[in-house]
């Protein structure tokens, strides 16, 4: 490991990524409490998580590229200030409109875990870059998975507002720790903010490996979104289980999250093309299991583990590839990759709902298989395979 990136700093970045990204998902188990508190229906309260995700998308596009222009410490100072104000505003919201507005700003400011990934790639040396990316991604994924469980428990015992106050305290402590422990990075880009954003298009046009990674990542996340969009319907219709049991299945994804660090190490040792091909085959296999497991909880559990593991292998390998080039623009190429990633997720959500409506679980499974096969085809027949 590069002496600029000690293990203590690396694991601090990993924990920080998890704690910050958790802000995006605290609201999901608390929506019923919020709807009762404000006296609104499910459709109205669903604007809270929607605003949070929209804010996150805008943060990816407008904050993350700044990592190539402005010192990481300055970005964190602005970002954490906005994050703390937004969390307090959400906790003290007197109207649904204020909560939705606060949720947008929470999402916007909580995009900074995507700064930690390229930061780890920059501070690590070539031989340990994959390991560093994998460890930070593990923290981020565990934060996503654990946030729903924690907020559900806290909300049940103390109410939904307390969760936001608790998150505020966590962010203050985390900011202080990062200010003292995180190495300062001073980027070399000297152009204007406008030219910085325009240069994202330049890298998209001139870097086929980045476009290819964004396409693979988008297809992979589309498959995962197809699953989680329709899984709740399957559990209700075939097993009579509610959102609590369905959400608990997300804990199987922890296995994939913990495996992220191992996958990162493999990226430092093995051919990345072969790793991607393996991930595509694993995703296809997971959907075949889903197809035959409409009435099997064990089969569904195995499928969840494999589909999550397959996506993490694909995701971390993609990021290792895009970060290995253009070291002066790692945050901008990460923006391209993550925008493609989330566009795929949005399309997957829509396609999954349509497949369920018209063809039920078998149709969903076939769609998942086709999406995964598309990753395999893209990788096998692309003229711009990563080196």
C-alpha positions as CSV (number, residue, x, y, z in Angstrom):
1,X,0.0,0.0,0.0
2,X,1.3,3.5,-0.9
3,X,2.6,5.2,2.2
4,X,0.2,8.1,1.5
5,X,-2.7,5.7,2.1
6,X,-2.3,3.9,5.4
7,X,-4.8,1.2,6.4
8,X,-6.2,3.4,9.1
9,X,-7.1,6.1,6.5
10,X,-8.4,3.6,4.1
11,X,-10.8,2.0,6.6
12,X,-11.8,5.5,7.8
13,X,-12.8,6.3,4.2
14,X,-14.7,3.0,4.0
15,X,-16.6,3.7,7.2
16,X,-17.3,7.3,6.1
17,X,-18.7,6.1,2.7
18,X,-21.1,3.8,4.6
19,X,-22.2,6.4,7.1
20,X,-22.8,9.1,4.5
21,X,-24.6,7.0,1.9
22,X,-26.9,5.7,4.7
23,X,-28.4,9.2,4.8
24,X,-30.1,8.3,1.5
25,X,-31.9,5.3,2.8
26,X,-33.0,6.1,6.3
27,X,-36.3,7.4,5.1
28,X,-37.5,4.2,3.4
29,X,-38.7,2.3,6.5
30,X,-40.0,5.5,8.1
31,X,-42.4,6.5,5.3
32,X,-45.5,5.2,7.0
33,X,-44.7,7.2,10.2
34,X,-44.1,10.3,8.1
35,X,-47.4,9.8,6.2
36,X,-49.3,9.5,9.5
37,X,-47.5,12.6,10.9
38,X,-48.3,14.8,8.0
39,X,-51.7,13.2,7.3
40,X,-51.0,12.4,3.6
41,X,-51.3,9.2,1.5
42,X,-48.7,6.8,0.2
43,X,-48.4,8.5,-3.2
44,X,-47.6,11.9,-1.6
45,X,-45.1,10.6,0.9
46,X,-43.3,8.6,-1.8
47,X,-42.0,12.0,-3.0
48,X,-39.6,11.9,-0.1
49,X,-37.4,9.1,-1.3
50,X,-37.9,10.3,-4.9
51,X,-36.5,13.7,-4.0
52,X,-33.6,12.1,-2.1
53,X,-32.6,10.0,-5.2
54,X,-33.0,13.0,-7.5
55,X,-30.8,15.0,-5.2
56,X,-28.2,12.3,-5.3
57,X,-28.2,12.2,-9.1
58,X,-27.6,16.0,-9.2
59,X,-24.8,15.6,-6.6
60,X,-23.1,13.1,-8.8
61,X,-23.3,15.4,-11.8
62,X,-22.4,18.7,-10.1
63,X,-20.3,17.9,-7.0
64,X,-18.2,14.9,-7.9
65,X,-16.4,16.5,-10.9
66,X,-15.2,19.2,-8.5
67,X,-12.8,16.6,-7.0
68,X,-10.6,17.2,-10.1
69,X,-10.5,21.0,-9.4
70,X,-10.9,21.8,-5.7
71,X,-9.1,20.4,-2.6
72,X,-10.9,17.5,-1.1
73,X,-10.9,19.2,2.3
74,X,-12.7,22.3,0.9
75,X,-15.3,20.2,-0.8
76,X,-15.9,18.3,2.4
77,X,-16.3,21.5,4.4
78,X,-19.0,22.8,2.1
79,X,-20.7,19.5,1.7
80,X,-20.9,18.5,5.3
81,X,-22.2,22.0,6.3
82,X,-25.0,21.5,3.8
83,X,-25.6,18.0,4.9
84,X,-25.9,18.9,8.6
85,X,-28.3,21.8,7.8
86,X,-30.4,19.5,5.6
87,X,-30.6,16.7,8.2
88,X,-31.7,19.2,10.9
89,X,-34.2,20.7,8.5
90,X,-35.7,17.3,7.8
91,X,-35.9,16.5,11.5
92,X,-37.7,19.7,12.2
93,X,-39.9,19.8,9.1
94,X,-43.3,21.3,9.8
95,X,-44.7,20.4,6.4
96,X,-44.3,17.8,3.7
97,X,-42.9,20.3,1.3
98,X,-40.1,21.2,3.7
99,X,-39.3,17.6,4.2
100,X,-39.2,16.9,0.5
101,X,-37.0,20.0,-0.1
102,X,-34.7,18.9,2.8
103,X,-34.6,15.3,1.4
104,X,-33.4,16.6,-2.0
105,X,-30.5,18.5,-0.3
106,X,-29.7,15.4,1.8
107,X,-29.4,13.4,-1.4
108,X,-27.4,16.2,-3.1
109,X,-24.9,16.4,-0.3
110,X,-24.7,12.7,0.3
111,X,-23.1,12.0,-3.1
112,X,-19.7,12.5,-1.6
113,X,-19.0,8.7,-1.0
114,X,-18.3,8.8,-4.8
115,X,-15.4,11.1,-4.0
116,X,-13.9,8.6,-1.6
117,X,-13.6,5.9,-4.3
118,X,-11.5,7.9,-6.7
119,X,-9.6,9.4,-3.8
120,X,-8.6,5.9,-2.6
121,X,-7.6,5.0,-6.2
122,X,-5.4,8.1,-6.4
123,X,-3.7,7.6,-3.0
124,X,-3.0,3.9,-3.5
125,X,-0.2,2.6,-5.7
126,X,-0.8,0.6,-8.9
127,X,-0.4,-2.8,-7.1
128,X,-3.0,-2.1,-4.4
129,X,-5.5,0.1,-6.2
130,X,-8.0,-2.7,-6.7
131,X,-7.8,-3.6,-3.0
132,X,-8.3,0.0,-1.9
133,X,-11.4,0.5,-4.2
134,X,-12.8,-2.8,-2.9
135,X,-12.5,-1.8,0.8
136,X,-14.1,1.5,0.3
137,X,-16.9,-0.1,-1.7
138,X,-17.5,-2.6,1.0
139,X,-18.1,0.2,3.5
140,X,-20.5,1.9,1.1
141,X,-22.5,-1.3,0.4
142,X,-22.8,-2.2,4.1
143,X,-24.0,1.4,4.7
144,X,-26.7,1.0,2.1
145,X,-27.8,-2.4,3.5
146,X,-27.6,-1.5,7.2
147,X,-29.3,1.9,7.0
148,X,-32.7,0.5,6.5
149,X,-32.4,-1.9,9.4
150,X,-31.1,0.8,11.8
151,X,-33.7,3.4,10.8
152,X,-36.5,0.8,11.1
153,X,-35.5,0.0,14.7
154,X,-34.8,3.7,15.7
155,X,-38.0,4.8,14.1
156,X,-40.0,2.1,15.9
157,X,-38.6,3.1,19.4
158,X,-38.0,6.9,19.1
159,X,-39.9,8.2,16.0
160,X,-38.7,9.2,12.6
161,X,-37.5,12.6,13.5
162,X,-35.0,11.2,16.0
163,X,-33.3,9.2,13.2
164,X,-32.5,12.5,11.4
165,X,-31.2,14.1,14.6
166,X,-29.0,11.0,15.3
167,X,-27.7,11.2,11.7
168,X,-26.8,14.9,12.2
169,X,-24.7,14.0,15.3
170,X,-23.0,11.2,13.4
171,X,-22.1,13.6,10.5
172,X,-20.6,16.2,12.8
173,X,-18.4,13.7,14.5
174,X,-17.4,12.2,11.1
175,X,-16.5,15.6,9.7
176,X,-14.2,16.4,12.6
177,X,-12.5,13.0,12.2
178,X,-12.0,13.4,8.4
179,X,-10.6,16.9,8.8
180,X,-7.9,15.6,11.1
181,X,-7.1,12.3,9.5
182,X,-7.8,12.5,5.7
183,X,-4.8,13.5,3.6
184,X,-5.2,16.7,1.6
185,X,-5.3,16.4,-2.2
186,X,-4.8,19.5,-4.4
187,X,-5.9,18.8,-7.9
188,X,-4.1,20.3,-10.9
189,X,-7.1,21.3,-13.1
190,X,-7.1,25.1,-13.5
191,X,-10.0,25.8,-15.8
192,X,-13.4,27.2,-14.9
193,X,-16.3,25.1,-13.4
194,X,-18.1,25.3,-16.7
195,X,-15.2,24.0,-18.7
196,X,-14.8,21.3,-16.1
197,X,-18.3,20.1,-16.7
198,X,-17.9,20.3,-20.5
199,X,-14.7,18.2,-20.2
200,X,-16.9,15.3,-19.0
201,X,-18.2,15.1,-22.5
202,X,-14.7,15.1,-23.9
203,X,-13.7,12.1,-21.8
204,X,-17.0,10.3,-22.7
205,X,-16.2,10.8,-26.4
206,X,-12.5,9.9,-26.3
207,X,-12.4,7.1,-23.8
208,X,-14.0,3.9,-25.1
209,X,-13.1,1.9,-22.0
210,X,-15.1,4.4,-19.9
211,X,-18.1,4.1,-22.2
212,X,-17.9,0.4,-22.1
213,X,-17.7,0.3,-18.3
214,X,-20.7,2.6,-18.1
215,X,-22.7,0.4,-20.4
216,X,-21.8,-2.8,-18.5
217,X,-22.4,-1.2,-15.1
218,X,-25.8,0.2,-16.3
219,X,-26.9,-3.2,-17.5
220,X,-25.7,-4.8,-14.3
221,X,-27.6,-2.3,-12.1
222,X,-30.6,-2.6,-14.3
223,X,-30.7,-6.3,-13.5
224,X,-30.5,-5.7,-9.8
225,X,-33.2,-3.1,-9.9
226,X,-35.5,-5.4,-11.9
227,X,-35.1,-7.9,-9.0
228,X,-35.7,-5.6,-6.1
229,X,-38.6,-3.8,-7.8
230,X,-40.6,-7.0,-8.3
231,X,-39.3,-9.1,-5.3
232,X,-41.7,-7.5,-2.9
233,X,-44.7,-8.5,-5.1
234,X,-43.5,-12.1,-5.3
235,X,-43.1,-12.3,-1.6
236,X,-46.6,-10.9,-1.0
237,X,-48.3,-13.1,-3.7
238,X,-46.5,-16.4,-3.2
239,X,-45.6,-16.4,0.5
240,X,-47.9,-13.8,2.1
241,X,-44.9,-11.9,3.6
242,X,-44.8,-8.1,4.1
243,X,-42.0,-5.6,3.7
244,X,-40.2,-6.6,6.9
245,X,-39.4,-10.1,5.7
246,X,-38.7,-8.9,2.2
247,X,-36.3,-6.2,3.5
248,X,-34.5,-8.8,5.6
249,X,-33.5,-10.6,2.4
250,X,-31.3,-7.6,1.8
251,X,-29.1,-8.9,4.6
252,X,-28.0,-11.7,2.3
253,X,-26.4,-8.9,0.2
254,X,-23.9,-8.3,3.0
255,X,-22.1,-11.4,1.7
256,X,-21.6,-9.6,-1.6
257,X,-20.6,-6.4,0.2
258,X,-18.0,-8.2,2.3
259,X,-16.7,-9.9,-0.8
260,X,-16.0,-6.5,-2.4
261,X,-12.6,-6.2,-0.7
262,X,-11.6,-9.7,-2.0
263,X,-12.8,-8.8,-5.5
264,X,-10.6,-5.7,-5.3
265,X,-7.5,-7.9,-4.5
266,X,-8.3,-10.2,-7.5
267,X,-8.4,-7.1,-9.7
268,X,-4.8,-6.5,-8.8
269,X,-3.7,-10.0,-9.8
270,X,-5.9,-11.3,-12.6
271,X,-7.0,-10.3,-16.1
272,X,-9.9,-7.9,-15.8
273,X,-11.6,-9.2,-19.0
274,X,-11.8,-12.7,-17.5
275,X,-13.2,-11.3,-14.2
276,X,-15.9,-9.4,-16.1
277,X,-16.8,-12.5,-18.1
278,X,-17.1,-14.5,-14.8
279,X,-19.4,-11.9,-13.3
280,X,-21.7,-12.0,-16.4
281,X,-21.9,-15.8,-16.2
282,X,-22.6,-15.6,-12.4
283,X,-25.4,-13.1,-13.1
284,X,-27.0,-15.3,-15.7
285,X,-26.8,-18.3,-13.3
286,X,-28.4,-16.3,-10.5
287,X,-31.4,-15.4,-12.7
288,X,-31.8,-19.0,-13.8
289,X,-32.0,-19.9,-10.1
290,X,-34.6,-17.2,-9.7
291,X,-36.6,-18.6,-12.6
292,X,-37.0,-21.9,-10.8
293,X,-37.4,-20.5,-7.3
294,X,-40.8,-18.7,-7.4
295,X,-41.9,-20.9,-4.6
296,X,-38.6,-21.6,-2.8
297,X,-37.3,-19.3,-0.1
298,X,-33.9,-21.2,-0.1
299,X,-33.6,-20.8,-3.9
300,X,-34.4,-17.1,-3.6
301,X,-31.9,-16.6,-0.8
302,X,-29.2,-18.3,-2.9
303,X,-30.2,-16.1,-5.9
304,X,-29.9,-12.9,-3.9
305,X,-26.4,-13.8,-2.7
306,X,-25.3,-14.6,-6.3
307,X,-26.9,-11.7,-8.1
308,X,-25.5,-9.2,-5.5
309,X,-22.0,-10.8,-5.7
310,X,-22.1,-10.8,-9.5
311,X,-22.9,-7.1,-9.6
312,X,-20.2,-6.2,-7.1
313,X,-17.6,-8.1,-9.1
314,X,-18.7,-6.3,-12.2
315,X,-18.9,-2.9,-10.5
316,X,-15.5,-3.0,-8.8
317,X,-13.8,-4.3,-11.9
318,X,-15.4,-1.5,-13.9
319,X,-14.1,1.1,-11.5
320,X,-10.6,-0.4,-11.4
321,X,-10.5,-0.1,-15.2
322,X,-11.8,3.6,-15.4
323,X,-9.5,4.7,-12.6
324,X,-6.4,3.1,-14.1
325,X,-6.5,5.8,-16.9
326,X,-6.8,9.6,-16.8
327,X,-5.4,10.0,-13.3
328,X,-6.0,13.8,-13.6
329,X,-9.7,13.2,-14.2
330,X,-10.7,10.3,-12.0
331,X,-13.7,12.1,-10.6
332,X,-15.0,13.1,-14.0
333,X,-14.7,9.6,-15.4
334,X,-16.3,8.3,-12.2
335,X,-19.2,10.8,-12.9
336,X,-19.6,9.3,-16.4
337,X,-19.6,5.8,-15.0
338,X,-22.0,6.4,-12.1
339,X,-24.5,8.3,-14.3
340,X,-24.6,5.4,-16.7
341,X,-24.9,3.1,-13.7
342,X,-28.0,4.9,-12.3
343,X,-29.6,5.4,-15.7
344,X,-29.5,1.6,-16.0
345,X,-31.0,1.2,-12.6
346,X,-33.9,3.6,-13.5
347,X,-34.6,1.7,-16.7
348,X,-34.5,-1.6,-14.8
349,X,-37.1,-0.4,-12.4
350,X,-39.5,0.5,-15.2
351,X,-38.9,-2.6,-17.2
352,X,-39.2,-4.9,-14.1
353,X,-42.5,-3.4,-13.2
354,X,-43.8,-3.9,-16.8
355,X,-42.5,-7.5,-16.9
356,X,-44.2,-8.3,-13.6
357,X,-47.5,-6.8,-14.7
358,X,-47.7,-8.7,-17.9
359,X,-45.7,-11.9,-17.3
360,X,-45.3,-12.3,-13.5
361,X,-42.2,-13.8,-12.0
362,X,-41.2,-16.0,-15.0
363,X,-41.3,-12.9,-17.2
364,X,-39.2,-11.0,-14.7
365,X,-36.6,-13.8,-14.6
366,X,-36.4,-14.1,-18.4
367,X,-35.8,-10.3,-18.5
368,X,-33.0,-10.6,-15.9
369,X,-31.4,-13.4,-17.9
370,X,-31.6,-11.4,-21.2
371,X,-30.0,-8.3,-19.4
372,X,-27.2,-10.5,-18.0
373,X,-26.6,-12.1,-21.4
374,X,-26.4,-8.6,-22.9
375,X,-23.4,-7.9,-20.5
376,X,-21.7,-11.1,-21.8
377,X,-22.3,-10.1,-25.4
378,X,-21.1,-6.5,-24.9
379,X,-17.9,-7.8,-23.3
380,X,-17.2,-10.5,-25.9
381,X,-17.9,-8.5,-29.0
382,X,-16.7,-5.0,-28.1
383,X,-13.8,-3.7,-30.1
384,X,-12.6,-1.6,-27.1
385,X,-12.0,-4.2,-24.5
386,X,-10.1,-2.9,-21.4
387,X,-6.5,-3.9,-21.1
